[in-house]
Amino acid sequence: QVQLVESGGGLVQAGGSLRLSCAASGLTVRTHAMGWFRQAPGKEREFVGSINWSGGSTYYADSVKGRFTISVDNAKNTAALQMSSLKPEDTAVYYCAADKYNWRTYYRAPEEADFGSWGQGTQVTVSS
């Protein structure tokens, strides 16, 4: 059974940084594209970024490009989202997700429907 557990969320001032972690069990992050999504109150869940299997190519939403970085740690079987220069509009619940299939390489930003496993989410609040 696949399980993804996010951690690292919290309250931070604008301009600050946070690092979210996603611990995976039941699948190997090395062989799956991993993604991060977020959902702000009253809004639909949106793509934040993704990384291809084995730490390959990354894709980011324009709103976070240059501020957020996705990585994977194959030894720990975790994915991470490093967020810097945070803005109040980054406030949301952040979700980690794993591709439905292993060994699938993306040549563009994947869509929500491409992911088959999701974490429970972690709250990030950025104060102004």
Disulfide bonds with the S-S distance in Angstrom:
Cys22-Cys96 2.06
